[in-house]
Amino acid sequence: MGVRNAFFVDDNLIGHKPKVKELLQGLVDYQRRHNYRFFLGSEASMNLATDSQLLSLFRQAGFGRMFVGIESPNAAALQETKKFQNMGDMLAGVRAIHAHGIHVQAGFIIGFDADDEDIFQSQYRFIQAAGITIPMVGLLHAIPKTPLWERLEKAGRLVDYFGIGKLMCLDALDR
């Protein structure tokens, strides 16, 4: 059918490393048998950068891009969100992924309690230093019935700017 690009939609494809290594080895074999027909991508947590065997398998299987939820260069915001896999040297992590020939696309969030007015410049500097050419930066959204939504709703900090229900953190918009 002429398809050459495929994206594995999984919030964290490396969530079960033994299984993904098995999958990747199968993809490596398939790609070799078919002269590398597919250019692949997926989503993974930042701790992908700490496993060079896994990175090599991704590259051999034809993965050229990976979406990573970096969220913030602000360590206090990462602590607040319990994003512990991002607590190390994220710049070195992005560079390790790049070193394996895998382009990093990344998601960032603005509006955490720990953020102040410096977050815009801080995120900009991180994106530039990391060489992330496709950053997606969004405002903090609280999903209804989650602990974050309940906490912000109780504090009167949610607003409905788009007519779809109270989701946005008021503080993030007022800064």
Z-matrix of the N, CA and C atoms (Angstrom, degrees):
N
C 1 1.452
C 2 1.522 1 111.56
N 3 1.304 2 118.28 1 0.88
C 4 1.456 3 121.19 2 176.92
C 5 1.517 4 115.41 3 84.19
N 6 1.298 5 118.04 4 3.28
C 7 1.470 6 120.98 5 -179.94
C 8 1.529 7 108.74 6 -70.79
N 9 1.311 8 116.08 7 132.14
C 10 1.465 9 120.75 8 179.47
C 11 1.527 10 112.26 9 -126.62
N 12 1.330 11 117.19 10 -13.30
C 13 1.466 12 121.59 11 179.93
C 14 1.522 13 108.70 12 -116.85
N 15 1.318 14 115.94 13 135.67
C 16 1.459 15 120.88 14 176.03
C 17 1.524 16 108.11 15 -140.49
N 18 1.318 17 115.36 16 142.24
C 19 1.462 18 121.50 17 179.82
C 20 1.519 19 107.82 18 -124.12
N 21 1.318 20 116.37 19 121.24
C 22 1.458 21 121.73 20 177.70
C 23 1.526 22 107.84 21 -80.59
N 24 1.313 23 117.32 22 110.10
C 25 1.457 24 121.86 23 -176.97
C 26 1.524 25 108.68 24 -87.33
N 27 1.304 26 114.43 25 105.20
C 28 1.457 27 123.36 26 179.08
C 29 1.519 28 104.85 27 -158.15
N 30 1.309 29 118.14 28 126.33
C 31 1.465 30 120.05 29 -177.14
C 32 1.519 31 112.96 30 -55.48
N 33 1.321 32 116.77 31 -28.68
C 34 1.465 33 120.14 32 178.07
C 35 1.520 34 108.00 33 -153.92
N 36 1.304 35 116.12 34 87.20
C 37 1.462 36 121.60 35 -176.94
C 38 1.520 37 112.15 36 -58.58
N 39 1.323 38 117.73 37 -24.96
C 40 1.468 39 120.26 38 -177.59
C 41 1.530 40 112.84 39 -93.41
N 42 1.315 41 117.06 40 17.10
C 43 1.465 42 121.06 41 -178.29
C 44 1.523 43 113.44 42 -58.35
N 45 1.322 44 117.26 43 -31.81
C 46 1.469 45 122.13 44 176.71
C 47 1.523 46 106.69 45 -126.06
N 48 1.327 47 115.57 46 88.63
C 49 1.469 48 121.32 47 -170.53
C 50 1.531 49 114.41 48 -56.52
N 51 1.345 50 120.35 49 -43.19
C 52 1.474 51 118.20 50 179.54
C 53 1.542 52 112.09 51 -59.53
N 54 1.310 53 117.06 52 -40.51
C 55 1.469 54 120.26 53 -179.96
C 56 1.514 55 111.80 54 -69.10
N 57 1.339 56 117.48 55 -41.54
C 58 1.463 57 118.88 56 -179.03
C 59 1.522 58 110.41 57 -69.55
N 60 1.327 59 118.28 58 -32.28
C 61 1.467 60 120.09 59 176.70
C 62 1.533 61 109.92 60 -65.68
N 63 1.318 62 116.23 61 -38.40
C 64 1.468 63 120.86 62 175.86
C 65 1.532 64 110.18 63 -63.80
N 66 1.315 65 116.96 64 -46.28
C 67 1.466 66 121.74 65 177.26
C 68 1.522 67 111.07 66 -59.22
N 69 1.333 68 115.88 67 -46.66
C 70 1.464 69 120.16 68 -178.14
C 71 1.524 70 111.63 69 -63.65
N 72 1.328 71 117.62 70 -38.99
C 73 1.463 72 119.21 71 178.22
C 74 1.531 73 110.19 72 -63.09
N 75 1.333 74 116.32 73 -38.87
C 76 1.463 75 119.87 74 175.61
C 77 1.522 76 111.41 75 -63.24
N 78 1.326 77 116.78 76 -39.33
C 79 1.468 78 120.48 77 178.49
C 80 1.530 79 111.16 78 -68.75
N 81 1.339 80 116.85 79 -37.81
C 82 1.466 81 120.41 80 177.06
C 83 1.532 82 108.90 81 -59.35
N 84 1.324 83 116.47 82 -47.78
C 85 1.466 84 120.87 83 179.92
C 86 1.523 85 110.86 84 -61.64
N 87 1.331 86 117.38 85 -44.68
C 88 1.477 87 121.40 86 179.21
C 89 1.531 88 110.66 87 -61.48
N 90 1.322 89 116.12 88 -48.48
C 91 1.462 90 120.45 89 -178.32
C 92 1.537 91 110.94 90 -60.03
N 93 1.320 92 116.76 91 -41.72
C 94 1.472 93 119.90 92 179.44
C 95 1.528 94 111.00 93 -64.95
N 96 1.317 95 116.65 94 -42.88
C 97 1.473 96 120.22 95 179.41
C 98 1.520 97 112.20 96 -64.31
N 99 1.339 98 116.53 97 -27.66
C 100 1.472 99 121.22 98 -175.94
C 101 1.532 100 112.54 99 -112.06
N 102 1.307 101 116.49 100 22.08
C 103 1.466 102 121.72 101 177.61
C 104 1.523 103 113.53 102 55.29
N 105 1.297 104 116.28 103 44.18
C 106 1.466 105 122.94 104 175.08
C 107 1.531 106 112.52 105 52.04
N 108 1.312 107 115.44 106 63.99
C 109 1.458 108 121.74 107 -177.61
C 110 1.521 109 113.28 108 -73.23
N 111 1.323 110 117.52 109 -28.87
C 112 1.462 111 119.80 110 -171.08
C 113 1.526 112 113.00 111 -112.50
N 114 1.330 113 114.74 112 140.92
C 115 1.460 114 124.17 113 170.33
C 116 1.528 115 104.69 114 -103.06
N 117 1.329 116 117.42 115 116.38
C 118 1.458 117 121.46 116 -169.27
C 119 1.523 118 112.81 117 -110.93
N 120 1.322 119 115.31 118 158.14
C 121 1.452 120 123.17 119 175.64
C 122 1.515 121 109.71 120 -149.81
N 123 1.318 122 116.23 121 165.45
C 124 1.465 123 121.43 122 176.29
C 125 1.517 124 109.50 123 -165.86
N 126 1.328 125 115.23 124 -164.56
C 127 1.457 126 123.33 125 178.96
C 128 1.521 127 108.13 126 -124.68
N 129 1.321 128 116.47 127 141.43
C 130 1.464 129 120.36 128 178.90
C 131 1.519 130 109.40 129 -151.35
N 132 1.309 131 114.74 130 160.22
C 133 1.463 132 119.85 131 175.02
C 134 1.523 133 109.08 132 -78.99
N 135 1.299 134 115.34 133 162.73
C 136 1.463 135 122.00 134 -175.58
C 137 1.523 136 112.53 135 -61.58
N 138 1.326 137 117.85 136 -24.18
C 139 1.463 138 118.61 137 -178.67
C 140 1.528 139 112.54 138 -70.24
N 141 1.326 140 118.12 139 -2.00
C 142 1.459 141 121.54 140 168.94
C 143 1.526 142 109.52 141 -54.82
N 144 1.314 143 116.53 142 -36.90
C 145 1.465 144 122.08 143 -175.66
C 146 1.521 145 113.12 144 -63.41
N 147 1.328 146 118.19 145 -17.35
C 148 1.465 147 121.24 146 -176.11
C 149 1.524 148 113.18 147 -92.15
N 150 1.331 149 117.54 148 -1.45
C 151 1.466 150 121.33 149 -176.29
C 152 1.523 151 109.39 150 -120.81
N 153 1.342 152 116.19 151 93.24
C 154 1.466 153 119.64 152 -175.33
C 155 1.530 154 112.11 153 -66.87
N 156 1.331 155 118.05 154 -30.99
C 157 1.472 156 120.05 155 176.57
C 158 1.526 157 110.07 156 -63.82
N 159 1.308 158 116.31 157 -44.20
C 160 1.464 159 121.07 158 179.24
C 161 1.530 160 110.88 159 -64.67
N 162 1.322 161 116.68 160 -43.00
C 163 1.467 162 120.40 161 177.26
C 164 1.528 163 110.95 162 -60.32
N 165 1.317 164 117.08 163 -42.56
C 166 1.466 165 120.80 164 178.67
C 167 1.525 166 111.09 165 -63.36
N 168 1.319 167 117.19 166 -41.98
C 169 1.468 168 120.37 167 177.77
C 170 1.527 169 111.47 168 -62.91
N 171 1.335 170 116.03 169 -42.57
C 172 1.475 171 119.04 170 177.37
C 173 1.525 172 110.27 171 -57.95
N 174 1.309 173 116.40 172 -47.29
C 175 1.468 174 120.07 173 -177.63
C 176 1.524 175 111.49 174 -65.52
N 177 1.350 176 116.98 175 -44.17
C 178 1.464 177 120.71 176 178.70
C 179 1.529 178 112.10 177 -62.56
N 180 1.339 179 116.15 178 -30.46
C 181 1.467 180 120.79 179 -179.72
C 182 1.530 181 112.12 180 -78.52
N 183 1.326 182 117.06 181 -9.25
C 184 1.464 183 119.82 182 177.94
C 185 1.515 184 114.81 183 102.74
N 186 1.327 185 117.11 184 13.26
C 187 1.459 186 119.76 185 177.59
C 188 1.524 187 108.81 186 -78.79
N 189 1.317 188 115.92 187 121.99
C 190 1.449 189 121.22 188 -179.51
C 191 1.508 190 112.83 189 -114.64
N 192 1.343 191 115.65 190 -5.88
C 193 1.469 192 118.79 191 179.85
C 194 1.526 193 109.33 192 -148.15
N 195 1.340 194 114.36 193 148.05
C 196 1.458 195 120.73 194 179.31
C 197 1.523 196 108.06 195 -143.53
N 198 1.331 197 115.98 196 128.27
C 199 1.461 198 120.73 197 174.62
C 200 1.525 199 107.44 198 -88.46
N 201 1.336 200 115.96 199 127.72
C 202 1.458 201 122.12 200 -178.88
C 203 1.526 202 108.83 201 -123.59
N 204 1.321 203 116.41 202 129.23
C 205 1.460 204 121.05 203 175.92
C 206 1.515 205 109.66 204 -81.84
N 207 1.312 206 116.05 205 87.88
C 208 1.465 207 120.59 206 179.90
C 209 1.522 208 109.82 207 -76.62
N 210 1.310 209 117.27 208 -36.58
C 211 1.462 210 126.40 209 178.55
C 212 1.523 211 113.81 210 71.90
N 213 1.346 212 116.98 211 -58.28
C 214 1.466 213 118.23 212 -174.49
C 215 1.526 214 110.81 213 -163.25
N 216 1.327 215 117.08 214 144.99
C 217 1.459 216 119.43 215 170.55
C 218 1.536 217 111.53 216 -81.69
N 219 1.313 218 116.65 217 -2.52
C 220 1.463 219 123.70 218 -178.08
C 221 1.529 220 109.14 219 -84.56
N 222 1.333 221 117.43 220 108.21
C 223 1.461 222 122.00 221 -177.41
C 224 1.528 223 112.19 222 -57.65
N 225 1.328 224 117.88 223 -36.08
C 226 1.468 225 120.37 224 179.71
C 227 1.527 226 111.02 225 -66.12
N 228 1.333 227 117.45 226 -36.25
C 229 1.465 228 120.85 227 177.34
C 230 1.524 229 110.61 228 -67.99
N 231 1.321 230 116.79 229 -38.98
C 232 1.465 231 120.55 230 178.38
C 233 1.529 232 110.17 231 -65.92
N 234 1.314 233 116.26 232 -39.45
C 235 1.469 234 120.81 233 176.48
C 236 1.526 235 109.59 234 -62.36
N 237 1.331 236 116.11 235 -44.58
C 238 1.469 237 122.43 236 179.84
C 239 1.522 238 111.56 237 -58.43
N 240 1.332 239 117.06 238 -37.10
C 241 1.464 240 121.43 239 -176.44
C 242 1.527 241 112.62 240 -94.06
N 243 1.323 242 116.30 241 1.47
C 244 1.465 243 122.24 242 -179.42
C 245 1.534 244 111.40 243 60.14
N 246 1.316 245 115.63 244 35.48
C 247 1.471 246 122.07 245 178.48
C 248 1.525 247 107.64 246 -92.32
N 249 1.337 248 115.73 247 63.35
C 250 1.455 249 121.70 248 -171.73
C 251 1.530 250 113.19 249 -66.60
N 252 1.331 251 117.34 250 -27.02
C 253 1.467 252 119.44 251 179.44
C 254 1.526 253 112.00 252 -67.22
N 255 1.333 254 117.63 253 -11.54
C 256 1.466 255 121.65 254 178.26
C 257 1.529 256 112.10 255 -102.40
N 258 1.300 257 117.93 256 6.52
C 259 1.459 258 120.33 257 -171.89
C 260 1.527 259 114.06 258 -77.03
N 261 1.305 260 118.49 259 -12.38
C 262 1.461 261 120.47 260 179.57
C 263 1.521 262 111.39 261 -82.67
N 264 1.299 263 115.72 262 -156.14
C 265 1.464 264 122.41 263 179.33
C 266 1.527 265 108.43 264 -80.27
N 267 1.315 266 116.43 265 91.78
C 268 1.466 267 120.73 266 -176.56
C 269 1.520 268 112.46 267 -66.03
N 270 1.300 269 117.36 268 -32.86
C 271 1.461 270 120.30 269 178.08
C 272 1.535 271 109.55 270 -62.59
N 273 1.314 272 117.00 271 -44.77
C 274 1.467 273 120.81 272 176.36
C 275 1.526 274 110.27 273 -63.99
N 276 1.327 275 116.76 274 -36.63
C 277 1.458 276 120.51 275 178.51
C 278 1.521 277 112.75 276 -63.45
N 279 1.321 278 116.52 277 -46.12
C 280 1.463 279 120.30 278 177.79
C 281 1.517 280 109.85 279 -61.72
N 282 1.308 281 116.54 280 -41.60
C 283 1.475 282 120.59 281 179.59
C 284 1.528 283 111.31 282 -65.08
N 285 1.331 284 118.05 283 -35.09
C 286 1.472 285 121.03 284 177.72
C 287 1.533 286 110.59 285 -65.68
N 288 1.321 287 116.29 286 -39.80
C 289 1.468 288 120.15 287 177.80
C 290 1.525 289 109.37 288 -66.61
N 291 1.331 290 116.94 289 -45.56
C 292 1.471 291 121.10 290 176.88
C 293 1.523 292 111.35 291 -58.48
N 294 1.326 293 117.26 292 -38.36
C 295 1.467 294 121.49 293 -177.81
C 296 1.520 295 112.31 294 -62.61
N 297 1.325 296 116.67 295 -20.69
C 298 1.464 297 121.08 296 176.84
C 299 1.526 298 111.69 297 -93.77
N 300 1.338 299 116.18 298 11.46
C 301 1.458 300 119.81 299 176.98
C 302 1.516 301 114.17 300 78.35
N 303 1.327 302 116.19 301 20.65
C 304 1.468 303 120.88 302 -179.49
C 305 1.520 304 108.29 303 -110.91
N 306 1.329 305 115.30 304 121.48
C 307 1.464 306 122.32 305 -179.18
C 308 1.531 307 108.83 306 -75.97
N 309 1.322 308 117.16 307 131.86
C 310 1.466 309 121.92 308 -179.94
C 311 1.523 310 110.03 309 -97.43
N 312 1.317 311 114.66 310 120.44
C 313 1.458 312 122.33 311 167.37
C 314 1.525 313 104.12 312 -102.00
N 315 1.324 314 118.63 313 145.77
C 316 1.456 315 117.75 314 -172.64
C 317 1.524 316 112.64 315 -142.34
N 318 1.325 317 114.76 316 149.52
C 319 1.453 318 122.54 317 175.70
C 320 1.514 319 110.24 318 -107.18
N 321 1.325 320 114.40 319 137.44
C 322 1.464 321 121.86 320 179.69
C 323 1.523 322 108.71 321 -130.12
N 324 1.321 323 116.59 322 152.57
C 325 1.462 324 122.42 323 179.44
C 326 1.520 325 108.79 324 -129.02
N 327 1.303 326 115.33 325 138.40
C 328 1.462 327 122.58 326 174.64
C 329 1.525 328 107.82 327 -117.19
N 330 1.321 329 116.46 328 136.05
C 331 1.455 330 120.19 329 176.84
C 332 1.506 331 114.63 330 124.38
N 333 1.311 332 117.38 331 9.68
C 334 1.459 333 119.67 332 176.23
C 335 1.530 334 109.28 333 -68.95
N 336 1.317 335 116.81 334 154.74
C 337 1.462 336 120.88 335 178.43
C 338 1.527 337 111.34 336 -54.90
N 339 1.321 338 116.92 337 -35.10
C 340 1.467 339 121.21 338 -177.20
C 341 1.530 340 113.10 339 -77.39
N 342 1.324 341 117.75 340 -10.64
C 343 1.468 342 120.43 341 -179.41
C 344 1.523 343 111.42 342 -76.28
N 345 1.315 344 115.46 343 146.14
C 346 1.450 345 121.34 344 170.79
C 347 1.525 346 107.27 345 -128.54
N 348 1.321 347 117.72 346 -169.81
C 349 1.469 348 120.11 347 -175.42
C 350 1.530 349 113.03 348 -65.51
N 351 1.321 350 118.30 349 -14.49
C 352 1.465 351 121.50 350 178.80
C 353 1.529 352 113.22 351 -77.98
N 354 1.339 353 117.40 352 -11.08
C 355 1.465 354 120.10 353 -174.96
C 356 1.526 355 112.26 354 -60.76
N 357 1.326 356 118.22 355 -33.08
C 358 1.460 357 120.50 356 -178.37
C 359 1.531 358 110.60 357 -63.71
N 360 1.324 359 116.81 358 -48.77
C 361 1.459 360 120.93 359 178.71
C 362 1.526 361 111.38 360 -68.00
N 363 1.314 362 116.46 361 -37.79
C 364 1.453 363 120.92 362 -179.64
C 365 1.528 364 110.71 363 -62.87
N 366 1.328 365 116.02 364 -45.41
C 367 1.467 366 118.95 365 178.41
C 368 1.523 367 111.07 366 -66.99
N 369 1.313 368 117.27 367 -40.80
C 370 1.463 369 120.93 368 178.35
C 371 1.532 370 110.43 369 -59.25
N 372 1.335 371 116.72 370 -47.08
C 373 1.468 372 120.58 371 -179.82
C 374 1.531 373 111.23 372 -61.94
N 375 1.335 374 116.25 373 -41.69
C 376 1.466 375 119.82 374 179.73
C 377 1.528 376 110.68 375 -64.03
N 378 1.318 377 117.05 376 -46.88
C 379 1.470 378 121.54 377 -179.48
C 380 1.523 379 110.42 378 -59.12
N 381 1.322 380 116.74 379 -44.15
C 382 1.465 381 120.98 380 179.17
C 383 1.527 382 111.32 381 -65.27
N 384 1.319 383 116.92 382 -47.53
C 385 1.469 384 120.99 383 -177.75
C 386 1.527 385 111.47 384 -64.47
N 387 1.323 386 117.02 385 -34.02
C 388 1.463 387 121.35 386 -178.00
C 389 1.523 388 112.42 387 -82.19
N 390 1.315 389 117.32 388 -15.21
C 391 1.460 390 119.68 389 -178.69
C 392 1.516 391 112.96 390 72.50
N 393 1.312 392 116.05 391 33.31
C 394 1.466 393 120.67 392 178.61
C 395 1.527 394 107.72 393 -84.81
N 396 1.326 395 116.17 394 110.74
C 397 1.470 396 120.18 395 -175.42
C 398 1.521 397 113.01 396 -88.16
N 399 1.321 398 117.16 397 -16.31
C 400 1.462 399 119.97 398 177.31
C 401 1.532 400 108.90 399 -126.77
N 402 1.337 401 116.86 400 79.44
C 403 1.465 402 119.75 401 175.17
C 404 1.532 403 109.32 402 -90.13
N 405 1.297 404 116.60 403 141.90
C 406 1.462 405 121.69 404 174.01
C 407 1.521 406 106.51 405 -117.06
N 408 1.327 407 116.54 406 112.95
C 409 1.455 408 121.59 407 -176.92
C 410 1.519 409 108.57 408 -112.57
N 411 1.310 410 116.69 409 126.28
C 412 1.454 411 120.84 410 -179.12
C 413 1.510 412 111.96 411 -135.24
N 414 1.331 413 114.51 412 164.44
C 415 1.461 414 120.64 413 175.92
C 416 1.523 415 109.59 414 -79.54
N 417 1.309 416 116.03 415 149.18
C 418 1.449 417 121.58 416 177.02
C 419 1.529 418 109.92 417 -58.06
N 420 1.309 419 116.34 418 126.62
C 421 1.457 420 122.80 419 175.14
C 422 1.528 421 107.77 420 -117.66
N 423 1.299 422 116.32 421 136.29
C 424 1.456 423 121.19 422 177.47
C 425 1.524 424 108.36 423 -101.98
N 426 1.305 425 116.82 424 124.31
C 427 1.461 426 121.64 425 178.69
C 428 1.523 427 107.83 426 -82.00
N 429 1.347 428 117.30 427 128.91
C 430 1.473 429 119.71 428 -179.06
C 431 1.523 430 112.40 429 -53.07
N 432 1.319 431 113.71 430 144.80
C 433 1.465 432 124.48 431 177.78
C 434 1.522 433 113.70 432 72.12
N 435 1.332 434 117.78 433 12.29
C 436 1.464 435 120.36 434 173.18
C 437 1.527 436 107.71 435 -96.55
N 438 1.328 437 117.76 436 160.97
C 439 1.473 438 119.01 437 177.56
C 440 1.533 439 112.20 438 -57.35
N 441 1.335 440 118.29 439 -37.47
C 442 1.468 441 120.62 440 178.49
C 443 1.523 442 110.33 441 -62.66
N 444 1.319 443 117.60 442 -47.19
C 445 1.463 444 121.53 443 -179.35
C 446 1.529 445 109.88 444 -60.46
N 447 1.321 446 116.86 445 -46.85
C 448 1.470 447 120.60 446 -178.70
C 449 1.531 448 111.47 447 -61.86
N 450 1.341 449 116.68 448 -41.97
C 451 1.464 450 120.44 449 179.33
C 452 1.523 451 111.43 450 -64.83
N 453 1.333 452 117.56 451 -45.76
C 454 1.459 453 120.93 452 -179.12
C 455 1.524 454 111.80 453 -70.32
N 456 1.315 455 118.15 454 -36.56
C 457 1.467 456 122.01 455 177.97
C 458 1.531 457 109.82 456 -64.07
N 459 1.318 458 115.84 457 -45.20
C 460 1.465 459 120.95 458 179.76
C 461 1.530 460 111.09 459 -60.44
N 462 1.335 461 116.45 460 -36.05
C 463 1.467 462 121.79 461 -179.26
C 464 1.534 463 111.97 462 -84.23
N 465 1.336 464 118.29 463 -0.41
C 466 1.459 465 121.31 464 -179.46
C 467 1.523 466 113.28 465 69.61
N 468 1.329 467 116.90 466 30.16
C 469 1.461 468 121.29 467 -174.02
C 470 1.528 469 114.06 468 -104.95
N 471 1.327 470 118.69 469 8.96
C 472 1.462 471 120.62 470 179.07
C 473 1.518 472 110.45 471 -103.06
N 474 1.309 473 115.74 472 141.73
C 475 1.467 474 121.40 473 177.53
C 476 1.523 475 108.90 474 -133.57
N 477 1.326 476 115.50 475 158.29
C 478 1.461 477 122.32 476 178.98
C 479 1.522 478 107.73 477 -113.27
N 480 1.333 479 116.89 478 95.96
C 481 1.454 480 120.92 479 -179.31
C 482 1.521 481 112.85 480 -91.42
N 483 1.314 482 117.29 481 -15.26
C 484 1.460 483 119.65 482 -174.20
C 485 1.525 484 113.40 483 -118.12
N 486 1.319 485 118.55 484 5.52
C 487 1.450 486 121.67 485 178.82
C 488 1.518 487 113.65 486 73.94
N 489 1.316 488 117.85 487 22.79
C 490 1.464 489 120.21 488 -178.79
C 491 1.530 490 111.97 489 -117.17
N 492 1.294 491 117.91 490 9.67
C 493 1.453 492 121.64 491 -177.77
C 494 1.518 493 110.88 492 111.56
N 495 1.309 494 115.50 493 161.51
C 496 1.464 495 120.76 494 -178.15
C 497 1.523 496 109.88 495 -72.03
N 498 1.330 497 115.03 496 112.33
C 499 1.457 498 120.12 497 -178.81
C 500 1.521 499 113.61 498 -133.35
N 501 1.323 500 117.39 499 -29.97
C 502 1.459 501 119.99 500 -172.46
C 503 1.515 502 112.06 501 -90.89
N 504 1.319 503 114.12 502 143.16
C 505 1.453 504 121.30 503 177.79
C 506 1.530 505 108.36 504 -75.48
N 507 1.320 506 116.51 505 120.84
C 508 1.453 507 122.02 506 -178.14
C 509 1.517 508 112.40 507 -57.21
N 510 1.329 509 117.72 508 -42.00
C 511 1.462 510 120.64 509 -178.90
C 512 1.518 511 112.02 510 -58.93
N 513 1.320 512 118.09 511 -36.66
C 514 1.463 513 121.42 512 -177.98
C 515 1.523 514 110.61 513 -64.38
N 516 1.315 515 117.87 514 -32.47
C 517 1.444 516 121.54 515 -177.87
C 518 1.510 517 112.21 516 -84.66
N 519 1.308 518 117.73 517 -22.57
C 520 1.458 519 122.12 518 -177.21
C 521 1.522 520 113.37 519 -87.27
N 522 1.303 521 118.37 520 -8.20
C 523 1.474 522 121.07 521 -174.57
C 524 1.480 523 112.39 522 -80.05
